[in-house]
Amino acid sequence: MELREHIPIHIGLFGHIDSGKTAVAAVLSEIISTAGIDAHPQSKERGITIDLGFTGFTLDDYLITLVDSPGHADLIKISASSVEIIDCALIVIDVNKGPQIQTGEHLILIESLDLRKIIVILNKIDLLKGNLEQEIEKTRNFFKSTSFGPNIPIYPVSSINKLGFKELKIGIFDVVKSLKVKRVYDGDLIIPIDHYFSIKGRGAIITGTILKGKLSINQKLDVIPINTSGRVKSIQVFRQNVNSAKAGDRVGINVKNLDIKNIYRGCYATDNPEAFINCELLELKVKNNKLFKPETRFGTQVHVTMGMRTTAGNIYPYHEFDGKRIQKTVSSKDIGFKAVLWLKDKVLIRKGKILILISRLDLPPTTLRILGAAEVVKVLDDEPPLFYKYKVKTGRIKNHEHSQGIICTGLAQSDTGAKKIIGKRLEPPFKRVLRTFGTKGAVIIEIESKDIKIQKGNKVKLKELRSFHLKKI
């Protein structure tokens, strides 16, 4: 099978554990990558997918790469790492169980990173005792509550008996033809490395999907951030030797003199290390998911997926007022927010516009843990950013009928403190602090309108902005 002339498309396989994703991939696939179906030794031992698997098949002029990701709740980080390289998604659901927790979590993951095309596969119809049409309708009702809507393509199959796969392939072909995938062939070569190993007599092998640029034999490759390099000896696309490859191709690369002992998933192969930056402080524009229920407080610990690496950090939501960052707490009612992200360690990211995924993996897997996605607005300098917060002082009306005005106590503890708050604005229905009264911190305050009725004991609130620099937790 000649592959180099085919148009590459990458489709992610998602779904709850035991929905049969890997079995679906096995029926669809014609060619297996070195990182193929459950290739990891622990996958065979535990009977579950624990790593990304890559297989392929052709549809007319297209070379389809299936990226099989784990469905187990504890392995959501690995599933998230696949999203950077896929163009659309297959959602596999066990027809006998219906959508489950990780079904929803994977949908949020896909939705957050702007993948709009999905196909739903209802697997294990050979075990179904009920009515298939009713199950299809139930599935449509479930998707009605998502941004994908009820009219998504749904294909019932049995991976055991290989039923329904002819129709499924036709459906995949229809979706693939409708995709508007733009590959960038010019400029820097960018390859996120997903697997790496040595072959006796040949040396170092790295595999990955070319996100940008072109690759050719004898080209020098830098692997960053570990700063090792070598020359390309050979290139394969699904085990076929090719002289060159370009954006969109999934490749295995034999690299001469490359030291792989320090490589990890999250490294990049490139011809221009200057296209990347190591950073730990980022300015973000966050698109939070409305189904994520916990509040995001100032300093909440989060997990952040950037490319193929997930790392921990702390997020600091804020709103802007008069050019100042003012700390805030975000709820599911907030639609988008700005934030600063401070990572635990420096992480390599590509320069330019990139999306990252934000999760709360400390939460129990029985809840939806995907907070949302964020665009990196800019990388901040090492200088911790300046923030502001409101400090609220509460006083009480002591005398509202005094000849000198309305007397308030509790906003200051001394005459010196009282002098410092003269002119400060107060929360309605009060207006501002006019002057001191006596020597023990009492003040005369102004009311917004003489028509407002107040009495002794009413609370008076003074809200002041205080500046502070972030400190790493």
Secondary structure by P-SEA (a helix, b strand, c coil): cccccbbbbbbbbbbcccccaaaaaaaaccccccccccccaaaaaaccccbbbbbbccccccccccbbbbccccaaaaaaaacccccbbbbbbcccccccaaaaaaaaaaaaacccbbbbbbcccccccccaaaaaaaaaaaacccccccccbbbbbbcccccaaaaaaaaaaaaaaacbbbbbcccbbbbbcccccccccccbbbbbbbcbbbbbccbbbbbcccccccccccccccccccccccccccccccccccccccccccccccccccccccccbbbbbcccccccccccccbbbbbbbcccbbbbbbbbbbbbcccccccccccccccbbbbbbbbccbbbbbccbbbbbbbccccccccccccccccccccccccbbbbbbbbbbbbbbcccccccccccccccccaaaaaaacccccccccccccccccccbbbbbbccccccccccbbbbbbbbbbbbbbbcc
